[in-house]
Amino acid sequence: MSRGRRSVGRAHGSFSLHTRVGKVLAEDRQNAFDPNARAVKLWDQVLLLCLLLEAFLLPYFLSFQREVVGVISTFFMLVVVCDFVFAVDLLAQAHMGYYSDGNLIRDKKRTIRRYVRSPQFAMDFIAIVPTQVLVIGYPELVTELLFLKLLLWSRLPHLVSSVDEFYAKHFVVLKLLKVLVSTVYLAHVLACVRYSFGEDQSRVDRWLPSSLSHGNSLLRDYLVSLFWSVGIMTGLFEGELPRHSSEFLFTILVSLCGFSMFTTLCATIFVISKCESGNAEAMSARINQLVHVLSFHHVPESQQTQAIEYLKRYYTDAESADRETAKILCPSIANDIQVELLKSTLAQISLFVGCNDQFIVAMTSLLELTAVPAQTTLFTEGDHGSAMYVVRSGVLAVIARSVTVLEMRKGTCFGELFVFSSMACTATVISTTYSILYKLSRFHCERVLEGYPDCASVIAVHVKDILRQLNISEDESGSNTSYNSISSRSNSRRAALRRASVTTGGIAGALARARGSSRGSSFLSSHRISISRKQSKKNSIGPLLQDILQSGTKPASNEHLSRENTTMSTDDLLSHTLTLKNENEPPPFEQRQGPKLKLVYRHHGLWRLVVLQRCIDFDSPARMWWLLLLFSNLCYCWIMVPVQVIFPLWQRPSWVTQSIDCISNIGLLLDLVLNLNLSFMIESDKVMDPKLSAYRYLRTGFRFDLLCALPYEYLSIEHYGPLRLPRLVRVFHLTRHLKELDHFIQLNSGRQLVLLTLMFFIMFHVVACIYFGISSIEGFDPNENEAWVCPTSLCLRRLNATHLENCNGVIFDENMNRSELGEIAAMEYFRSLYYAVGVLASPGKTVEPTSDFQLVAALILMLGGFLISGVVVDNVQKRFTASAFEQKQFFETSTRIQLFLRRQKAPLAIHHRVKSFLDYWWSSHRGAVIRELLADLPRSMRLELLRSICTPVLQTLALLQGVHPVRDKLEEVMVWKTLVLSCTDKERPCIAMVTTLLGCISCWKVKSAS
């Protein structure tokens, strides 16, 4: 072959197969680091720490210790270590994969070539050049060359985003930490710049540090400069008046930096509160609008309560957050999540035994999440079911012949037998609580079966076998046998099989028990069921505790339960092991009151003293009053305990204080007993079993509450206050108690502001005690007016149980000098409270501290006050915004309408008509569209509410002639198609029948011109 021909053969185009294959093979090389690996994320965090360390050390070197750069010291070695880490990072970045057009490239040759050719490599290399070697010949240049390390700041956005991605679950803490670090670093840089102005050598410029402090340590000089910068930024320290223009300019710059950081803090807290609240404000506004609309149209109170309670659960429970999150995700991802969570549940249904995995996945992907309120009928006896359901949360009752024969909870599947056969429902299924269900309609089932004929034939065989067993059971048992008198083997078998015909959620266990003594099963022992049980036992479907109790008079042992073909849920197994103690004890499910189970037991020994005969309902008014007492007790402890720890006069309490403390201790111990008997909710099911409640509390919060409630103070009366400190730890229960109180007393914006004020008063009180404690540790200052700590006139020390001594050596008897000691103690407290309010609420200026400990304490308190001010601003605006959310939305809508009319240059008459319409719309419906408010309610509830609203229409309709035979159907159509209008135009032609609900309609007859 000639050279020309060979050259032509070797030249491949960019779209040739050879070139494309080469690109694919190059992209498949995996010899570089994965940028999403956990080790890479941890390395990024190490780099970020080194970068922050150098960022803090460089300003300190340039201002405080310029000479340390040329010698070996601790700070110098830290910089060298950081440079070594960044040198290692050069190699890591050269071998780091990257994304190109959405594809991850991990070819080492391409990553090295890309990094070396990038500007980032040049900046990283220059930043780590060891400029310290120039100290031998050019020591004056070393400090200035340290500024080259600022080139590493170009890596900061990438490192911060990597940390954000790694700690995405801790979004709130990460946001606040970034704002705090930014504020501290800015204060650090400003403190270094302030120190670089020098000292007041001539004693004229008092803005500068005094030359008398030249002998102080570098730590003292740094803390003084940092206190000045933080004080000016937060507005808590005024300092001396500057003397020169540069000093004025720098002070103004520091003040503006503080203002910008405060706005950044407020914005960050506002974003956090918005993310945490989600759509809570909008949902609360919709509920308020619905309450006003239903009251305006005189809807009965019972219907209003049912609708409002349903919407509160629909908007605020955990499933609502899951539902909204699933809407945000891509449909395919949301569908995959649903399949992974529910495929094991559907695989355990006996009808699907023998079906392949593709069929199970197809059925699972078609499940639809739906919510139903309490007392909603899903199936009626004699009807043909149109869908099958899987219970996600809540309790449903199966009723046959006016008897509740079964209760279904989470993981139970029912209705599938009616979907895959022509059999009519043999019982009624009613929700006893608010329930979340997965629904699969008959239409979707038929479409799936068309694509899987083999599975359709397998299901048909299972259905025939179940129906045959039901017919055999009916022939063998008498028609007079009731559901509540199951004692013999045949009756137990008949009951189990009837439950299988009612709902096949427990059909496997029922048939297994029925057939266990006579003959083996041909289709229940499936390999699929065993695999699915191993994958997800918590979602397994099996007989509930009622089925096990009714299957025999003798309770089953653990070995017997393990031999069953189905597994029980955790709650049912726990109830079974706790309740069934002897074979003569009647089933506790026979002692029921309505849908809530109230179990009665016989207690022995110590349990008789602490466990009641029936649980305390957490919805009862007694629980509300007890929560209020606990809240009052917590406030009392947070007020009294810090005083008893810090202030000398209160370190030995009087008999009155000890009596109140004793009552507080008794209340905490009584709370332990009451929590052992408090009912609780599991998957929308209220558990009223006292032994289950005690078992749950003993495993969760009992030890913590016991450690907080024990009266340690009686062990040593000399340390009465410090031994009462564990009472304060109960503040972690505050959020939970407030949520419970919100169920009884709606915490609207006004009440929340009052609660916020109370909490901030307690915070001021605690900071006042901390301030006086610092004064006691540091020692009181003889200067009455110019001292950061308390003066010596407020000094008291306790000698023994009855005597105290001041700093001048004067001894006071607690009984004889009670009035003098009371005045001193009052001055101690109010002086401390004045400082606390000043440092947290910023009403005044503080005095400069004189020791390192005072400076550190003052810095912490000032930064804390800075943060608290932002929290106060956010909470106040949030409460006012939440209280007028619907009004704000209405004002936005009305403003848009007014702007539209102005742009269109509408006549003044139109403006007046629109204004009257908007006023009436706000007064009647609070600016809401009633059908949008009712959109999330179930159809039956929606029809009832619209029927109540349209009562005048329906009453008028009943008076029409010939309407009686079709009145019910016509009422339903009219209610469903009715539009609630605020007004009608007189110019509009009549195209529909209009009936007046409120107000009046005037009619005119227009005569023709002829």
Beta strands, then each sheet from edge to edge (+ up, - down):
strand 1: 98-100
strand 2: 103-105
strand 3: 368-372
strand 4: 377-379
strand 5: 387-393
strand 6: 396-400
strand 7: 403-408
strand 8: 413-414
strand 9: 428-431
strand 10: 435-441
strand 11: 592-593
strand 12: 596-597
strand 13: 680-682
strand 14: 685-687
strand 15: 797-798
strand 16: 803-805
strand 17: 811-813
sheet 1: 1+ 2-
sheet 2: 3+ 10- 5+ 8-
sheet 3: 4+ 9- 6+ 7-
sheet 4: 11+ 12-
sheet 5: 13+ 14-
sheet 6: 15+ 16- 17+
end
